[in-house]
Amino acid sequence: MSLRDVLSLCGRIGLIVIAFTFVAGIVAGPILEKILFSPVAFTERSIQPALSPAGTPPERQIGKPG
């Protein structure tokens, strides 16, 4: 094979690779966008527990006699 044939073959292979990359980017773009940028829901923790632990008096009675 002459140098001209080798360069022609490399050029064709390069164009094929570029074409596949271009098509893969068009196909994968919307799919990746849905996966990477999907809305994420967070829940907040409450600062105070909903129920006080058993055996502990409420805060307003702590330190007050009677």
C-alpha positions as CSV (number, residue, x, y, z in Angstrom):
1,M,0.0,0.0,0.0
2,S,1.2,3.4,-0.9
3,L,1.3,6.4,1.5
4,R,-1.7,7.8,-0.2
5,D,-3.8,4.7,0.3
6,V,-2.9,4.6,4.0
7,L,-3.9,8.2,4.5
8,S,-7.1,7.6,2.7
9,L,-7.9,4.6,4.9
10,C,-7.1,6.5,8.1
11,G,-9.3,9.4,6.9
12,R,-12.2,7.1,6.2
13,I,-11.9,5.4,9.6
14,G,-11.7,8.8,11.3
15,L,-14.8,10.0,9.5
16,I,-16.7,6.8,10.6
17,V,-15.6,7.3,14.2
18,I,-16.7,11.0,14.1
19,A,-20.1,10.0,12.6
20,F,-20.7,7.4,15.3
21,T,-19.7,9.8,18.0
22,F,-22.1,12.5,16.6
23,V,-25.0,10.1,16.4
24,A,-24.3,8.7,19.9
25,G,-24.2,12.2,21.3
26,I,-27.6,13.0,19.7
27,V,-29.1,9.8,21.1
28,A,-27.5,9.9,24.6
29,G,-28.1,13.6,25.2
30,P,-31.8,13.5,26.2
31,I,-31.3,10.2,28.2
32,L,-28.4,11.6,30.2
33,E,-30.2,14.9,30.8
34,K,-33.1,13.0,32.3
35,I,-30.8,10.9,34.5
36,L,-28.3,13.7,35.6
37,F,-30.7,16.6,36.0
38,S,-33.8,14.9,37.4
39,P,-35.6,16.7,40.3
40,V,-34.6,15.4,43.7
41,A,-37.0,15.7,46.6
42,F,-35.6,16.3,50.1
43,T,-37.5,16.0,53.3
44,E,-36.6,18.2,56.3
45,R,-36.1,16.8,59.8
46,S,-38.0,18.4,62.6
47,I,-35.9,20.0,65.2
48,Q,-38.0,18.7,68.1
49,P,-39.1,15.1,68.4
50,A,-42.8,14.5,67.8
51,L,-43.1,12.4,71.0
52,S,-41.2,13.0,74.2
53,P,-39.4,9.9,75.5
54,A,-41.3,7.9,78.2
55,G,-40.5,8.8,81.8
56,T,-39.3,12.4,81.1
57,P,-41.5,15.3,82.3
58,P,-42.4,18.1,79.8
59,E,-40.0,21.1,79.7
60,R,-42.4,23.5,81.5
61,Q,-42.4,21.3,84.7
62,I,-38.6,20.8,84.9
63,G,-37.1,22.8,87.8
64,K,-40.5,23.9,89.3
65,P,-41.6,22.5,92.6
66,G,-45.0,21.0,92.9
